[in-house]
Amino acid sequence: MSDPVIIVDYDPRWPQRYDAERGQILTAIGPWTAAIEHIGSTSVPGLGAKPIIDIMVAIRSLDDAAHCIEPLRALGYRYHPEFEDTLPERRYFNRGPRDDHYHLHMVEPTSGFWERHLLFRDYLRTHRETAQEYERLKRALAAQYRDDRSGYTDAKTEFITTIEQKARAEKTLRIP
């Protein structure tokens, strides 16, 4: 059985934890890194979340990921090639115990993964009422799918997709 899905209140230390981790990652794999972003619910001020810092690293080519595995392993990250079957545009790493956990998503900056995650994060950051709605949904789903992470994730998909579409439309309307 996997760890239960638990949503905790927003922790104001999450941005500082991200910043510290970002610095270590840049030191380890800076030559292959085009950009690094804090994504996921812990990147949205005030939003309750699973206490996992999600970090998205842009590399020029997924081929460069091979150069990053050992330096990230030295930081304690574990590489998970088994997830490439379901998300071939991403290389996934994680590290840490449940109370100090990090997920690292390595993608190309031109990928749909990069765009979708930034659109969703930025929309929630600028639309507080939508972020609150998302938190209510996550808490309800966490209660319903406490021991089923896949079910929890799948149940959020429609909401997330809808927000990504709204964010994309809003972004398109702002282009001169």
C-alpha positions in Angstrom: 0.0 0.0 0.0 1.2 3.5 -0.8 1.3 6.5 1.5 -2.2 7.9 2.1 -3.3 11.0 0.3 -3.2 13.8 2.9 -3.8 17.5 2.1 -2.2 19.9 4.7 -2.7 23.6 5.1 -0.4 25.9 3.2 3.1 26.1 4.7 4.8 29.5 4.2 8.2 27.7 4.3 7.5 25.9 1.0 8.9 28.7 -1.3 12.1 28.8 0.8 12.4 25.0 0.6 12.0 25.3 -3.2 14.6 28.1 -3.4 17.2 26.1 -1.4 16.6 23.0 -3.5 16.7 25.0 -6.7 20.2 26.2 -5.7 21.4 22.7 -5.1 20.0 21.5 -8.4 21.6 24.4 -10.3 25.0 23.6 -8.7 24.7 19.9 -9.6 23.3 20.2 -13.2 23.5 23.9 -14.1 25.2 23.3 -17.5 22.3 21.3 -18.8 19.6 23.5 -17.2 17.7 26.1 -19.2 15.2 27.1 -16.4 13.8 25.8 -13.1 10.3 26.4 -11.9 8.4 25.6 -8.7 5.1 24.0 -9.8 2.3 22.1 -8.2 0.1 23.2 -5.3 3.0 24.1 -3.0 3.9 26.8 -5.5 0.5 28.6 -5.0 0.5 30.9 -2.0 -2.3 29.9 0.5 -3.2 26.7 -1.2 -3.4 23.5 0.9 -1.5 20.6 -0.7 0.2 17.3 -0.3 3.5 18.4 1.3 5.6 17.7 -1.7 7.7 20.3 -3.4 7.4 19.8 -7.2 10.2 21.2 -9.3 10.2 21.4 -13.0 13.6 21.6 -14.7 13.9 22.6 -18.4 16.7 21.0 -20.3 17.4 21.8 -23.9 17.0 18.2 -25.0 15.8 15.1 -23.1 19.0 13.5 -24.3 20.8 15.7 -21.7 18.9 14.0 -18.9 21.5 11.2 -19.1 24.1 13.7 -17.9 22.0 14.7 -14.9 21.2 11.3 -13.4 24.5 10.9 -11.4 24.7 14.5 -10.2 21.1 14.3 -9.0 21.7 10.9 -7.4 24.5 12.6 -5.4 21.9 15.0 -4.0 19.7 12.0 -3.0 17.4 11.9 -6.0 16.2 8.6 -7.4 15.6 8.4 -11.1 12.4 6.6 -12.2 12.7 5.5 -15.9 9.6 3.3 -15.5 7.4 6.4 -15.8 8.7 7.2 -19.3 6.2 4.8 -20.8 3.3 6.9 -19.6 4.9 10.3 -19.9 7.7 10.1 -22.5 8.2 13.8 -22.6 9.3 13.8 -18.9 12.2 12.4 -16.9 11.1 11.9 -13.3 13.1 11.9 -10.0 12.2 12.1 -6.4 13.9 12.3 -3.0 13.3 12.5 0.7 11.0 11.2 3.4 7.3 12.1 3.5 7.8 15.2 5.5 10.7 16.5 3.3 9.8 15.2 -0.1 10.7 16.5 -3.6 9.5 15.6 -7.0 11.7 16.7 -9.9 10.2 16.7 -13.4 12.8 17.2 -16.2 11.3 18.3 -19.5 12.1 20.4 -22.6 10.9 24.0 -22.3 9.0 23.6 -25.6 7.0 20.6 -24.3 3.3 20.5 -23.5 4.2 19.4 -20.0 6.1 22.6 -19.4 3.4 24.8 -20.8 0.5 23.1 -19.0 2.1 23.2 -15.6 3.0 26.9 -15.8 -0.4 27.8 -17.2 -2.2 26.0 -14.3 0.1 27.4 -11.6 -0.1 30.9 -12.9 -3.9 30.8 -13.2 -4.3 29.6 -9.6 -1.8 32.3 -8.4 -3.9 35.0 -10.1 -7.4 33.6 -9.5 -7.7 33.1 -5.7 -11.3 31.9 -5.9 -10.3 29.2 -8.3 -7.4 28.2 -6.1 -9.9 27.9 -3.1 -12.2 25.8 -5.3 -9.3 23.5 -6.2 -8.4 23.1 -2.5 -11.9 22.2 -1.6 -11.9 19.6 -4.4 -8.6 18.2 -3.4 -9.6 17.8 0.3 -12.8 16.0 -0.7 -11.0 13.7 -3.1 -8.3 13.0 -0.5 -11.0 11.8 1.9 -12.6 9.7 -0.9 -9.4 8.3 -2.3 -7.2 8.3 0.8 -5.5 5.0 -0.1 -5.7 5.4 -3.9 -3.3 8.0 -5.2 -4.1 7.1 -8.8 -7.8 7.5 -8.2 -7.2 10.8 -6.5 -5.0 12.0 -9.4 -7.5 10.8 -12.0 -10.4 12.5 -10.2 -8.7 15.9 -10.4 -8.0 15.7 -14.2 -11.2 17.3 -15.4 -10.8 20.3 -13.1 -7.2 20.7 -14.1 -7.9 20.4 -17.8 -10.7 23.0 -17.6 -8.4 25.5 -15.8 -5.6 24.9 -18.3 -8.1 25.7 -21.1 -9.2 28.9 -19.3 -5.6 29.9 -18.7 -4.6 29.3 -22.3 -7.6 31.3 -23.5 -6.8 34.1 -21.1 -3.2 34.2 -22.2 -4.3 34.3 -25.9 -6.6 37.2 -25.2 -3.6 39.2 -23.8 -1.4 38.8 -26.8 -1.4 42.2 -28.7 
